Amino acid sequence: MMTTRTPLLDKISSPSDLKGLSVAELKQVADELRHETIDAVSTTGGHLGSALGVVELTVALHSVFDTPDDKLVWDVGHQCYPHKIITGRRDRIRTLRQGQGLSGFTKRTESEYDPFGAAHAGTSISAGSGFAIARDLKDEDRNVVCVIGDGSLTAGMAMEAMNHIGGLNKRLIVILNDNDMSISPPVGALSHYLSKTVSSKGYRNLRKAGKMVAKSVGLEKPAKKAEHAARDFALGGGLFDAMGFYYVGPIDGHDMDMLTTVLANVRDMRNGPVLIHVATEKGKGFAPAENSADKYHGVSKFNVITGEQAKSKPNAPSYTSIFAKELIRLAEEDDRIVGITAAMPSGTGLDKFGERFPKRTFDVGIAEQHAVTMAAAMAADGMKPFCAIYSTFLQRGYDSVVHDVAIQKLPVRFAIDRAGLVGADGPTHAGSFDIGYLGALPDFVLMAAADEADLQRMVATSHQIDDRPSAFRFPRGEGVGIDLWDAAEPLEIGRGRIMREGTTVAILSLGGRLKEALLAADMLSAQGLSTTVADARFAKPLDEALIRHLANEHEVLITVEEGAMGGFGAFVLQHLASTGRLDKGLAIRTMHLPDTFIDHDKPEAMYEQAGLSARNIAATAIQALGRGDEGKLKLIAG
């Protein structure tokens, strides 16, 4: 815990308490807010760098605008921790991303100051457009402000929204938070002066008067061209002007005087959309973050003084690293392999692939749909693309998966990271639906790794599939700690494996719950119930022979998966129904994620809540037998 005093911040219980403070006092609030944010995240972990970069902007926005009546929409939400602290949630900020605690993103049910929930990038301008249109239809008078990062601006829907709202000429304020200086050169005195000037009422009136004079003497078009050329040269706003936005900037996002002046000027504009280009530094004010390569984008608990992060010693390598190593091994032998990701090279392991094969690695930015279609064309031209995307983000490219990959039967390989429940990021990042939405597609090979060695074999299997699309899903975090292959052999398509044989209960697991299924079998065996455990490996095509064996030779068949209802269990039920085996006295139960979104917590707690722990599996088997074994149920529960 830090001991820094926060006398001004202590007086801020809501944004209204910022009204009337001087610029000097707002600067002090920002300094104290930065210290509070660092201290809070040091105890919880989270997205620190992005939050530190917008401290001054957060204070300025809430001091100038009348939130929550004015709508403030954050993109992604990684940077919303300071916003949460000054909107009445400071007393809970050290529950951030913990079970029953504050979400790491904006969340509508959490506060009236979060008008729109966001955890995926590129949504803010679309949401802001909706609020602006609704405001005008209801004949209300409020500001709508969207804050979007330069990285998020690569998302196709952000550009779609700008094109639409610019054409409608609706009053909307977009803050472009440029924390990499990737769009314009560093901010200087001239840019400061121009930003204040072009956002002032006097300049706007002069500009309007000049247009009227030019029109009256027949020089409207030449005058407009000259004005745009001058502003493009001075400000770099040509793109945004072309989309119908009045461009202001770039301005220093850590200069409170500049921020409040420009925001107040823009607040008073009554017509059309405005884009304010704000340059910030990710990790600002905390030396370890400023000096870190990723600016402490995502951190575990850390020492506030040294910045050293608490790291548990891994028992086994991560699934992500196993995927990367196996892909590199294969690419050493096959120069047709390429790696594609959508703004997540380190998260998917493709940063390692890129270090070895820089010309064969493609990060397309936050543009999953483009990534998938680009991969499809590469496959059509004889390459072997591996498209590495988190399950939750692949949802954004699903149309392309259907139309550009599946219908054309192109051999794109999808490496689906973060399958199942993922912990602190909560329901927005859970890999819940890919089994169902990919399993619905004809001629798709869909695999799920139960351990790290099997993941190696699935990468190799996918590499060998040249006549149709394939995907393999794997969990977040460490493997189970088994020996790895030096050179993994491909699997036989559509064949599972039996891990242990029994006679009464059969547990058919797909993916990362296999370890829990084996523990459940131990519990059942201790109660005298002989149990078979099988690993399906494939959700599509199904191992029909294995399913037939399990259904014919056992009293109970339980399917287990870390996916939503309508996935693997439904596929098995459909097969059994179509082959007439559901009327043979077999008790079958499908265990999957419940039909609800599960809030953030530790993964093991989330799986317990989801009913997918070993005890839940064993209890389900005993209940399915229907022998009145309440005593056994109590022993299992105990």
N, C-alpha and C positions, 0 to 999 in steps of 0.2 A: 504493500500500500504506500502511496505517496503521501507526503505531509504538506504539499503546496496548499496555501490558503486560497479560497475562492470567494472573497467577500461580495463581489458584484454578482457573480453567478448564483450565489446563495439566495439572492433576492429575485431571481428569475424563475417563476413558477409557470409562466406561459409567455408566448410572444408579446402579449400586450404590455408586459413589464419592460420591454425594450423601447417602447415609444417614449420619446422625449429625452432619451439619453444622448449625450454629445458624442461626436465621432471618437473622441479620446476615450470615453467610457465604453463605447462599442468595441473599440480595440482591446480594452482590458477584458471585457466579457469574452471576446474571441480567444485571448491568451489563456484565460482560466478554463474556457470550454475545451481548448486543445489539451491542457493538462488533465482535465477530467476524462476526456476520451481515451487518452493514453493509459491512464490508470485503470479505467474500466476494462479495456480490451486486454490489458496485461493479466487480468484475472479470469477472463472468459475465452480469450482467443477471438478471432474474427477477421474482418476485412479492415485493417487499420489504415494502410496508406491512402486509399481513396477517401476515407473519412477525414483524415488530417488535411487533405488537399482542399476541402471545401468548407473549412471552419469559418473563415471570414465571409465567404459567400452565403453560408447558412444564416449567420447573424444579420448580414445586410438584408437578405431577402425577408426575413421575419420582422425586421425593424421597419422596412419600407412598405411592405404589403400588409394587408389586413387579413392574415390567415386566422381561422380556417375558412372565412367567407370567401376570400380569394383562394383559388385552388392552386396548390403547389404540388406538382407531380414530378417525382424523382425517377430517373431511368435506372433500371437494374436494382437500385436500393443498396448497393454495397456501401455507399457514402452517407447513409442516412443516420448514423449514430449520433453526431452532434445535433441533428434535427430532432431526434428522439429526446435528447437531454433537455432541450429548451422548450419542448412541447409537453411538459408535465410528466415525463417518464424517467426523470433522473433517479428517483428513488428505486427504480427497478432496473437500471442500466447494467448492474452487475449480475443480472439473470439472463443477459443477452445470449441467445442460442443455447440456453440450458433448458432442461425439461420443465415445462410449465412457465417458462420465462418469456422475455421479449423475443420476437422474431428478429433475425438478422437482416430483414428486408422491411419495406413498408407493408403495412397490413391494415386493411380497412376496419376489421373488427377490433383492432388494438387502440385506435385513436381517431378522433374526428379530424386530426391534422394529417392523416394519411388518406387522402380521398381516393387513391387508386393503388392497389397492391402491385408490386413489381419485383421480380427476381430474375427475369430474362431480359436481355438487352434489346433496345430499339423500340420499346412500346410507348414511351412517354409522349411523343408528339402526336401519335394516333389517339391516345387517351385524352391529351389536352385538346385536340380538335373536337372530340366528342363533347367535352365539357363546354367548349366555346360555342358550339352549335346549339347545344341544349340551353345554354344561357340566353342566346339570342332568340330562340323559339319561345322561351318563357318571358321574354322582355325584361330580363334582369340586368343588373349592372355590377359585374365583378370581374376581376382580373383572373386570367388563367396563365400560370407560369410553368414551363417544362424545363427541367435541367437534364441535359444529355451529354455524355462524354464523347470525345472525338472518336474513340473506338466504337462506341455504340452507333455512331452515325454511319458506319459501314453496313448496318443492318438494312436490308432492302425496304422494310416497312417504314423506317424513319424517312427515307427519301420519298416513298409513296405518300406519306402523310404530309410532308412539306409541299409536295407538288399539288396535292388536293387542297389543303387549307390556303396555300398561296393563291390558287386560282379562285377560291371563294372570297378572298380578301377579308377573312374574319380576323377580329382583334385577338391576337395570341402572342405571348412572349416566350421565346425559346432562348434558354441560356446554353450556349455551347461551351462546356467545360473542357478546355483543351489542356490536358495535363502532360502532354508529351511534346508540346510545341511542334506538332506535326503538320499544322496547316499554315501558320504564319511565322515570320521571324520573331525574335524576342521583342518584348514590349519596350518602347523607349519614350522619351519625352514628347516627340512629335505625335506618336500614336495616342498618348494620353490626351494631348491637346485636341486632336481630331475627334477622338471618341466623345469627349465632353461637348465639343462643338456640334457634331452632327446629331447628338441626342437632345440638344437644347431647343426650347420653343422658338427662340429667335432665329436659329438656323432653319428650322422647318418652315417658319413663316416666310423667310427670305427665299427659300427654295421654291415655295408655292408661288410667291409673287413673281419670281423669275420665270417660272413656267407659264404664267398667265401672260406676261409681257411677250415672251417668245411666241406664244400661240397667236397673239393679236397681230404680230407683224409677220406671221407666216414662217417663223424659224423654229417651230416646235420640235421637229424631228432632229435637225442639226444640234439644237441646244441640248436635247435629251441625250444624244449620243456623246456630246462633249462632256456633259455632267457625269455620265456613267463611266466614261473612260478615265476621267480625273479621279473619281472615287475608287475605281478598280485599281488604279495605279497606287493610290495612297493607302487603301484599306484592304485590298484583296477580297472584296465582297461580291465579286461578279457572279459567282455561282448562286449565292443566296438571293441577290437582286433578281437574277433570271427566274428564280422560283417564286418571286412575288414577295420576298421578305425584305424589309428595311434593315440593312446591316449596320451594326454598331460594333466597333472594336478594331483590333484586339485591345483589351484592357487588363490591367494587372489584378488578378483575382485575390491578391493578398493586401491590396491597397484599400482600406476601409473608406477613406474619403472618396476615392474614385468610384468604388462600387455603389455607395449610397447615392452619390450625385447622379450617376448614369441610370441606376434603377429608378430613382424618383422621376427623372426626365422621361424615361420610357413608360413608366406607370401612367403618366399623364397624357400619353399619346392615345387617341381615341379611335384611330382607323387603321385597319390592316395588321398583318403579322410582322413582328420584329424579331430579329436574331441578334443577341448580344454575345460576342465572342470573348470569352473570359479565359485568360491564361493562368493556370495554377500549377503548383508543384506537388506531385503525389508524395505523401510522407512528410509534408512541410512541418518543420518545428520539432522533429524528433530525429536526431542525427543517425541512429542505426537504420531508420527507414529511408532517410534521404540517401544514404550510402549503399543501400541494398539494391541489387540488380532489379528485383521486382517491386521495389519500394514498399516492401511489407504488404503486398496485396492481400494475402491471406496468412494469418499467423496463428500459432498455438499460444498458450500462455507464455509470458516472457518476463524477464527481469527488467524493470523500468529503468534502472540505472545503466545497465550494460546492453540491453536489447537482446540478450541471449534467450533463445526460445527453449522452452521445456520440450524435450524430445524423448519419447519412450523408446527403449532399445527394441528394434523389431525382432520378432521371433523368426520371421521368414520374409523374403522379398515380396514387394507388392505385386499384385496382379498386373498393374500398369507397366511396371518395369519388365516383367516377364514377357508381356506382349511385345514391347519394344525390342528386347534382345532377340526374340525369335524372329521378328520381322527383319531385323538387321542381318541375322544369319542367312535367312532365305534370300535377301536382296543381294548378298555377296555372290550368290550363285545365279541369280536371275535379274538381269538389268531391265526387265520390263516392269518390275515392281516399283510403284510410286506410292508415297504417303500423302494423304490429304486430310486437313483438319480445318475447323472453323473457329479461329481465334483461341484455340486451346492446345498449343503445341506441348507445353510442359504437363498439363493435366492429362493428356492422352499418351504421353511418352514419345510423341513424334519429334520432340526437341532432340532427343538422342539419335533418332533416325536421321534427322536433319544435319546433325554434326557429322555424321558419316557420309550421308548422301545429300548434300545441300541442293543439287540441281534436280533431285527427284522428290523433293519435299515441298508441299504447297499449303500455305496458310492463307485462306481466302478471306479472313476476317469474319465478322459475325454475319455470315451469309450461308446458312446451312443448305438452303434450297439450291443455291449456285454450286456449292461443293458437290452435292449429289449428282446434279446434271452434268457438271464438268467431268466427274468420275465416270459417268455413263458413256460420254463421248470418248474418253480415253480407252475404256473397255472395248468400245466399238471399233477402235483403231488398233487393237491388239495389245494394249498395255494391260498391266495387272494392278489396278488401283485398290488400295486399302484405305477406306474412308473411316477415319477414327473420330467418332463423335459420341459424347455422352448420350445415354438413352433419352434423357429429358430434352436434350437439344435436337436429337434426330426427329422428334415430333414436328419440329418446325420445317423439316425438309420432306415430310411424308408424301406430299403431292408428287414431288420429283421421284421419290422411291417407287411410287405406283406407276406413274405415266412414263418416266424416262428410263427406269431400270427394269421393273418387273414386266411390264407389257412387252418391252423389247427383248426380254430374257437376256439381259446383258450381265456378264460376270463381274459385277462390282462386289467387293468384299467389305462388309461393314463390321468394324471392331467397336462393339457397344460397351463402353466403360460405364461405371457407376450403375450397374444393374441392381435392382432391389432398393431397399431403404438405405439412406446415406447419412443419417445423423443430423448434425447441427443445421444444415441448410434446409431441412424440412421437406414438405410436400412438393414444393416447386422444383426441387432437384432430384426427387426420387425417380428411379428407373422402374416404373410400375407397369407400363402399358405396351412395351415393345413386343412381348411375346404374342399378345393378341393382335396388334396392328400389323406385324410382319407375318405372323402365322396365317393371316387371312389371305395372303397373296399367293397365287398359284406358282408352282415350280420354284419356291424359295426354300433354301436349306437354312434351318435355324437351329443353332447349337447353344448350349449353356454350360459353362465350365464349373465343375464342382471343386476343382483343386488346380493348383498352378501347373502341374505336369499335364493335366488334361487340357489346360489352356494352350500349352505349347503345341499339342497335337491338333487342336482346333485351328490354330493359325496355319499350320502345315496343311490341314485338310482344305481350308478355304483357298489356300494358294493353288491347290490342285484342281479346284472346281472351275472349269472353263466354259461350261455350257449353260449356266444359270447364275442368278445372284445368290449370295450366301451371307450369313451373319453369325457372329459368335458373341455372346454376352458374358460379362464377368463382373464380379463385385468390386466395390471400392475397398482399398486397404490391403492388408497382408494376406498371403496365402496361408494354407493350413500347416505348412512346414514339412512337406514331403520332398523326396529326392527328385531332381529335375533331369530331363533328357539332355544328352549331349547333342543329339540330332533327332528330333521328334519325328515319328512316322505318322502319316495321315491316318485318320480313323476310317473305318468302313461306314459309308453313308447310311444313316438310319438304323444304327445298331447301338443298343445300350449295353450295360454290363451289370451282372449280379455281384453284389459286394459280400453278401452272406445269405445262406439258404435257411429257410424255416418252413413250417407247414401250415400255420394258422393265419397269421397276419402278413400281408405284403405291403411294404411301403415303397412307392415308386417316386423317387425324387428327381427334380430337374434343377440343376444349378447349385447355388451356394448353400442350400439347406441340407446337403447330404450329411454333413457332420452331425447336425441335429437329428437327422433320421437314424443314424447309427446309434446315437445316445438313446433315442427313444426305443430302439430295438433292445438295447441293454436293459432298460427299465422294464420292458414287457417280458423279456426272458426271465428276469428276476421274479416275475409274477407267474411264471410257468407258461407263458404264451410264446410259442416258437414263432420267430419272425424272420421274414425275408426282407432284405433291403436291396433295391436296385437303383442304379443311376441311369436315367433315360438318355442323357447326353443330347439327344435330338428332340426338339419339339415338333420339327417337321423335316423330313418325313418321320412319322412315328415308327418305332420298332414294334410292328404288329405281332410278331412272333413272341416277343417278350411279354407284351400285354396279355396275349392269349394264355401264355403259361401262368402268369400271375393270377389271372381271373379264374382259370380252371382248377388250380391247385391250392387255393386259399379260401378261407371263409370271408375275409375282409381285404379289400384293396383300397389303399389310401394314396392319393397323389399329393405331392407337396411341391410348391413352387414359390419363388419370391417375386410374383407378378400379380396383376389384378385379375379379378373374376373375368372369365371369358378367354382364358389363355390355355395353358397346357392341360389342365384338368378338364376343360370343356372339350378339347380335342380328343382326349381319351374317352370321355363319355360318349361323344359322337361316334367314335369307332365301335365301342361296345354296343351301342344302340343299333348301329347299322348292321352289325354281325349277329344280332339276336342274343347277346350274352347278358343283357340286363335282367332277363326273366329267369335266370338259372339259380336264383337264391343267393347271389353274390351281394354282399353289403359293400357298397363303394362310397367313399367320401372324398371330396376334393378340398384340399387346404390351400388357400391362396391369400393374398392381401385382402382385407375386408373392404366392403363397398363404401369406403369413406377415406378422406385424406387424413393422414396421421401427422400430427404436429412434431416439430423438431425435438429431439432428445438424443441420448446415446443410442447407437444402433441396436444394442442388445435389448434395451428397454422398449424400443419401437417394435422389435420383433415379438417381444413378450406381449405387448399390447395388441399386436396383429394376430396373436394366437398361433405363431409359427415356431415356438420353442420346442425343445425335445419333450418337455412335460405335456404341452398341448397336443403334440402328435400322439404320444402314448395314450393320453386320456381319450382322444378321439377314437383310437383303435378299440379300447375297452368298451366305450359307449356303443360303437358300431356292432360289436359282438352281441350286445343285448342279453347278457347272461345275468344281469343284476349284480354285477361285481362292484358294489359301492365301496367295499373294503379295499379293493385294489385301487379304485379311483382315489381314495383318501391317501393311500400309500404313495401313489404317483404324485399327488398334489403336495404331499409333505416333503 
